Structures are given as structure tokens and as C-alpha cells.
């Protein structure tokens, strides 16, 4: 992910942020979108998690899908144990 400098971040339009009023979670490109998902997963509220996931998936359809269900199906299918 390319580092987003203060000046670059300040120049981004509000539409590049999941939370434009607070200018939180910039998603100008796929790399930053993945980072926003990681940050909100670690530090965000359940409401923020839903919002970030929806916004990222809306802007980048191949990112932000809930892969936990497909992963569980794959593990079950291949007989992997949990733990």
C-alpha cells in the first residue's frame, strides 16, 4: 500500500472516505480499502464494521465480501479441525 501523506489525504474528496464527515477510513484505491477493512476489524464498532464493509464492497466489488462462510465450508469439506 502506498503511504498516503497528510497533503494527499487532505486533497482527497470526501467521497473517498467511508465516514466523510470525520474523514475516517480513506478508500481511494483497493490497497487502502483492504487496510480500512483491517483497521475497522481490529478497532471499529459493529456498526462501523458493517458500514466499512458495505462501502468497500460497493466501490470495489471483489473486496469486502464475507469470506468466513466460504472458508468454513472449505474447511468442513476438507476435514480440517478447528483450534
SVG drawing of the C-alpha trace seen along z (x, -y; Angstrom):
<svg xmlns="http://www.w3.org/2000/svg" viewBox="-24 -19 28 54">
<polyline fill="none" stroke="black" stroke-width="0.4" points="0.0,0.0 1.3,-3.4 1.7,-5.7 -0.9,-8.5 0.7,-11.7 -1.1,-14.4 -1.2,-16.6 -2.5,-13.8 -5.1,-12.8 -6.3,-16.4 -6.7,-16.7 -8.9,-13.6 -12.6,-14.3 -15.0,-13.4 -16.4,-10.7 -13.1,-8.8 -13.8,-8.2 -16.2,-5.7 -17.0,-8.3 -16.7,-11.6 -17.7,-14.0 -14.9,-12.6 -12.7,-11.7 -12.2,-8.3 -11.3,-5.2 -10.0,-6.5 -10.6,-4.1 -9.2,-5.8 -7.8,-2.5 -8.0,1.2 -5.0,1.3 -6.4,-1.4 -9.8,0.4 -8.2,3.6 -6.4,1.5 -9.7,-0.1 -11.3,3.3 -8.3,4.5 -8.4,1.3 -12.2,1.4 -12.0,5.2 -9.4,4.5 -10.7,1.3 -14.2,0.4 -17.6,0.8 -20.0,3.4 -21.8,0.6 -18.6,-0.8 -17.6,2.7 -20.9,3.1 -20.6,-0.4 -16.9,0.0 -17.6,3.5 -20.6,2.3 -18.8,-0.8 -15.7,1.1 -17.7,3.8 -19.7,1.1 -16.6,-0.6 -14.5,2.5 -16.9,5.5 -14.2,8.1 -13.1,6.8 -15.2,6.8 -17.2,9.9 -17.7,12.1 -15.3,14.9 -15.6,16.5 -18.7,18.6 -16.9,19.9 -13.7,20.6 -15.8,22.6 -17.4,24.6 -13.9,25.3 -12.5,26.4 -15.5,28.6 -15.3,30.1 -11.6,30.9 -12.0,32.2 -9.8,29.6 -10.1,29.4 -10.8,26.1 -8.4,24.9"/>
</svg>
